[in-house]
Amino acid sequence: MATEIRVPTLGESVTEATIGTWLKKVGDAVAVDEPIVELETDKVSIEVPSPVAGKLSEIAAQEGETVELNALLATVAEGEAGAAASDDKKAPAGEDEKPAAAEGGKDNNEKSGASGTDMPAAPSAQKMMAENDISADKVEGSGKRGQVLKGDVMSAINKAESTSQSAPTAAKAPRATPPAADADREERVRMSRLRQTIARRLKDAQNTAAMLTTYNEVDMSAVMDLRNKYKELFLKKHDVKLGFMGFFTKAVTHALKELPAINAEIDGTDFVYKNFCHIGVAVGTDKGLVVPVVRDADQMSIAEIEKEIGRLGRAARDGELSMADMQGGTFTISNGGVYGSLMSSPILNAPQSGILGMHKIQERPVALNGQVVIRPMMYLALSYDHRIVDGKEAVTFLVRVKESLEDPERLVLDL
């Protein structure tokens, strides 16, 4: 009996994914719940397991191909083990089917366009063709059985734009051709879907928001003294280390309660105020930056925040974040200090209206009560959307965060 493996539900607003890496090949034995393929979505990478034990008999989508929800990925023959000789000679799925799609002749070409197939275009591709007034016969399909995918439409749009330009402009290469001596030492690597999404979202944020950054600095002496005094007892009682993120997250939620515009977002001509604090925590991974969310952080203790941040951090590094872990953030904290950053201007995590950048703690001379003393100082940076947040609110927010960290008893007393 053959069992079909299809693209699972990927989360709210996610309608397609890209085949990342096949972890098994045709003929390989697979166990129940053993991952067989990795999918890349706009937000996370997920592994798709086999629901049955058997042998992988067919791969229906190749690496780099875009697939819709519920699209066929592979077929597993239940109960079979090992690879038959015929399987070893079988061509990768898709290659032996392309000629068949091309045999449809003139009738199929007229029906479906340049793709030469009667397969309907993917929904996302149909939408993009309609939005850009592109005829189906102008798009070459690269999907299963010649199906037109969203990426094919994007390629057709780019091609049309390049050919419409003047000859000198069209002939210009997107990048300078490297010298022959350097060309062999270059390596071209396809951007992952996650990295493409990161690049697009960051640029969209710059283009859309009236983004501005304001700075302050905080004396970390009180937090460091409190942490050193109680870190062993804290670890023993809560089974989690006492870090700085718990203090910062708590200080941020206190400030957001006083300044709700920084916890809001713009929807068309409306302001949407959030009466809750879902704090995104930027985490760097081998595959790029992800921002899992600590939900209802304003209702959590420092210990609960530290536990949740620890869980999300481990899941991010192991590639096990779920879509639920990534959605719904209302404000983001980015800690560049772990990499040694002294100061930076973080980019908004749209559609949020604020992001706080933490930085390296560095001992510096400061004036205190008329004397120059050495203190562990940290620069703070708040980037905000000036369309909804005024300068006074932004500066006040940073001052409130500074006050909470320099006098952490305020966090305990909710002041």
BELLINKA-V392543 format. One record per backbone hydrogen bond with DSSP energy under -0.5 kcal/mol. CO is the residue of the C=O (numbers start at 1). NH is the residue of the N-H. If there is no record, write none. Layout:
co;nh
CO;NH
CO;NH
This chain:
co;nh
1;78
3;76
4;6
5;73
5;74
7;70
11;14
13;15
15;69
17;67
18;20
18;40
19;64
21;23
21;38
25;28
28;56
30;54
31;34
34;50
36;23
36;24
37;48
38;20
38;21
39;41
39;46
40;18
44;41
46;39
47;49
48;36
48;37
50;33
53;79
54;30
55;57
55;77
56;27
58;60
58;75
62;65
65;19
67;17
68;71
71;7
73;60
73;61
74;5
75;57
75;58
76;3
76;78
77;55
77;80
84;87
84;88
85;89
86;90
87;90
92;95
92;96
94;98
95;99
97;101
98;102
99;103
101;104
102;105
104;108
105;109
106;110
107;111
108;112
109;113
112;115
113;116
122;126
123;127
124;128
125;129
126;130
127;131
128;132
129;134
130;133
135;138
136;114
136;139
139;115
139;141
143;146
144;147
147;142
147;143
148;122
149;153
150;154
151;155
152;156
153;157
154;158
155;159
156;160
157;161
158;162
159;163
160;164
161;165
162;165
166;170
167;171
168;172
169;172
179;182
179;183
180;184
182;185
183;186
187;189
192;196
193;197
194;198
195;199
196;200
197;201
198;202
199;203
200;204
201;205
202;206
203;207
204;208
205;209
209;211
210;386
212;384
214;382
216;380
218;220
218;378
220;224
221;225
222;226
223;227
224;228
225;229
226;230
227;231
230;234
231;235
232;236
233;237
234;238
235;239
241;243
244;248
245;249
246;250
247;251
248;252
249;253
250;254
251;255
252;256
253;257
254;258
255;259
259;262
260;263
261;264
264;353
265;272
267;269
267;270
270;267
271;273
272;265
273;275
276;278
277;279
277;297
277;298
278;280
278;330
278;331
279;294
280;282
280;333
281;292
283;290
285;288
288;285
290;283
292;281
293;295
294;279
294;297
296;299
297;300
301;305
302;306
303;307
304;308
305;309
306;310
307;311
308;312
309;313
310;314
311;315
312;316
313;317
314;318
315;320
315;321
316;319
322;326
323;326
323;327
325;293
330;353
331;280
332;356
333;282
334;336
334;358
335;338
336;339
336;341
337;340
341;360
344;346
348;350
349;352
353;385
354;332
355;357
355;383
356;334
356;358
357;381
358;336
360;362
362;377
364;375
366;368
366;373
368;371
371;368
371;373
373;366
373;375
375;364
375;377
376;220
377;362
378;218
380;216
381;357
381;383
382;214
383;355
384;212
384;386
385;388
385;389
388;390
390;394
391;395
392;396
393;397
394;398
395;399
396;400
397;401
398;402
399;403
400;404
401;405
402;406
403;407
405;408
407;410
408;411
408;412
409;413
410;414
410;415
